[in-house]
Amino acid sequence: MRRKNDLPIEENAQGGGFDPSRGRGPSRPRGRIRGALYAARTKSLPRRILTTFTVLLLVGGVALLSYPFATNMFGKYRQGRLRHEFTSPDIREEYLTRTIPVGHALTRLRIPKLLVNTIVVQGTTLSALRAGSGHYVNTPLPCETGNVAIAGHRTTYSHPFNQIDKLRPGDVVILDTPIGTCSYRVIKKPWAVTPYDWSVTRNLRGSFLTLTTCNPPGLATQRLVVRLELFKSNVKGLPLPPTPRHRNPKNQGALPGPV
């Protein structure tokens, strides 16, 4: 004989009550969303905190891993536009008059040993260096006498200077400018300096090229430097450049440290 408050087993199961046939408590809601909400309600506070912390770590890890990829995609896009800009007839006039705006195409840099072929822009601001590499504005223009200095990324924004630590004396770097081409040869094994050592960009007697990047890769605790000397050029009739002023490092801050 069924009592007044008794319910069939099926009704108890649908209502989330005790199911004698299964020998366990309230049934778990079906569906992923309902299941997740149910789990969140039934977890203790420490477990919720641990779960939230784990999720945040996972999201942060994904962001860190995707950042270089995203910047490299942007760098390639920027390089495509700069290659088109480099063919403009206005570039030659700006080069001869030294009026190249910061962030605009300046020269093509090629490193045969490392299979590098990239457009270098004028300037080393954060925005300009998103192109991959930039020319120190206080140094001579490519192929001019003095010490031409260029900074480049090593792990992001197409990372053109990713492997310049592998350059050795005798290796060649070629600069194509709007008025001709010049070639430089590495004269010293790459070396590291502090971020505030601006002496590597000082003007020198003769014709040199200095490349700088972050060191070690992905960090900016040091600057890796490569020094090269001009050995071939077809640039003729270029006006003598003004002597760049070397500012006091205390007033200038750290060397650009593109990672």
N, C-alpha and C positions, 0 to 999 in steps of 0.2 A: 504494500500500500504506500503510495507516494504522499509525502508530507506537503503541507501547504507552501512552504518556502523552498521546496526542492525544485531544481531546474534540470532539464535534460543535459547530458554531457555535452551535446553539440552546442547548446545555448551557452554553457559555461565557457567553452573554447572560444566561441565567437566574441564573447564579451570580455575576454582577457582574464577570466577567473581560473580557479584551480581545476586541472584536468586529471581526474583520478586514473584514467587509463594510461596517461603518460608519466605520471608520478613526479611532476614538477610544477613550479609556480606559474605566474602569469606568462602567457605566450608573448614572444618578441614580435613587434610590428613588422610587417612585410614592407619591402621597398628599400632602396638605398638611402634615400633622404630620411625617411622615417626611422630607419635603422641607426643612422648617424645621430639623429636627435635623441633617440632612445639611449644610445651609448653615452652621449654627453651628459644626460640627466642622471644616469646611474653611476658615473665615475665620481670618485672622491676628488676633493679640491687639489691635492698634490698631483694626482694623475692628470687632471685637466691642465695644470701649469706645465707639467712635463710634456704633455702632448703639444701644447701651444708653442713651447720653446723649441721642440723638435721641428715643427712646421716652419717656424721662423728661420731656423738654421738651414733647412732645405731650400726655402725661398732665397735666402741670402747666397747660398752656394750656387744656385742656378744663375742668379744675377751676376756673380763674380765670373762664372765660366762663360756667360754670354757676352760680357762687356767687351773683351778683345775681339770677338767675332763681329759684334755690331760696329765697333770703331773701324775694323778693317773693311767692312762693307762700305762704310761712309768714305773711308780713304780712297777706295777704288773708284767710287762715284766721283769724288773730288778730282782725282787724277784724270779721269775722262774729260772733265770740263776744262782742266788746265791744259791738256794736250791740244785741245781745240783753240784755246786762248793763245797758246804759244805760237801758233801759226799766223796770228794777226799781224798785219803790217805796222800797226801802231807800236808794237813791242820794240822794234828796232829804234824808233825815235826816242822812246822812253829810256831805253838802255843807254843810248849815246848822251842823253841829257841828264841821266841819273835821276829820273823822276818816276821810277816804278813804284806804284802804291803798295803798301804793305798788304800781303795776301795775294798779290798778282804773280803770275808766272814770271820767272826770272831766267832760269837755265835748266837744261836737261842734264842730269847726272847719271853716268853709266859706270858700272863696276863689272867688267867682263868676268872676272873670277867668281863673283858672287851672283851673277845673272841679275844684277840690279839695273833697272832703267826707270827713272822717276823724274818728275818735274819738281824743281825746287822753287819755292815762292820767296818773295822778298819779306823779310822780317821773321822774328822768332817769338812773337806773341802766342798765347795759348790758341787763339783763333787761327792764326796763320799756320801753326804747326799741325793743325788737323789735316793739312794737305800731305803730311808725312815728313817733310823736311823744309827748313827755312834758312835764309841767309842772314847772318849778323849784319845789321844795317850800318854799323860803325866800321866795317871792314871793306876793303876794295871789292869791286865787282869781279865776277869770274873772268879770268884771263888778264886782269890788270896786274901791275906790279904790286908787291906787298904780300900780305898774308890774308888770303880769302878764307873766311870761316863759315861753315855750314853746320847746323844742328839737325839731327833727325831722330825719329822714333825708333825704338828697338823692339817693342812687343805689340804696339797698337798702331792704328791709323796707317795701315799697309806696311808698317815696320821696315822701311827701306834700309835702316842701319842695323838690322837684326844680327848680322854676322860679320860686322866690320872688325871684330876682335880676331878674325882669322886672316886679316891682311898682314902681309909680311913685306919687308924691303924688296923692291923690284916690282910689286904689283901695281897695276895701272888704274887710274880713275880718269874718266873723260868728261869734260864739260862742254856741252853744245850751247852756244849763246846765239842771240839774234844777229851777231856780227861775225861769227866764226866759231871754230872749235879749238880747244887746247887740251893737252894731255899732261897729267901729273903722275909722278912715280913715288910710291911709298919709300921714305928714307929712314924710317925708324919703326920698330915694333910698337904696336899700340900700348899705351900706358894709362893708368888711372890717376886722377887728381881730385882734390876736394871740390865741392860744388861752388866754392867762392874763389877759385883760382882762375881769374880772368887773364892771367899772363899768357895763356895758350892762344888768345885771340889778338894779342898785341901785333902791331905792324912790324914787319921784318924787311930787311934789305934783301932784295931778290924777288922771286916769284914763288909763292908757296900756297898750299891749300891745307886747311885744318878741318877735320871732321870731328864732331863731338856727339855723344849720346849718353844715355843713363848707364850706370854700372852699379851692381850687377843687373842683368835683365829683369825688368819688371819693377825695379826699385830706383830711387834717385839719391842714394847715399853718396855716390861718387859720380864722376864724369869720365867716360872713356874717350881718349884722344888719339887721333891718327894724323900724322904729319906727312905731307907729300910736297914734292918740288916739281915745278914746271920743267918739262924737257922738250915739248913740241907745241907749236901754236901757229895757226894761219891767220890770226887776227892782226891786222895792220892799221896804222893810222889812228889808234885809239888814244884819245887825250890822256895825259898823265892825271892820275887820280889825286885828290887832296889827301894829305896824310891824316888818317883816322886818329882821333883822340882816344887814349886809353884811360877810362875813368877809374876812379878809386873803387875797389870792390865793395867797400863799406857803403858807398852811395848807390851802388848798382844792384846789390843783392846777389843771389846765386845765379850761376850760369843756367840757361834753359836746360831743364832735365826731362825731356820727352821720354816716356817709358814705352 
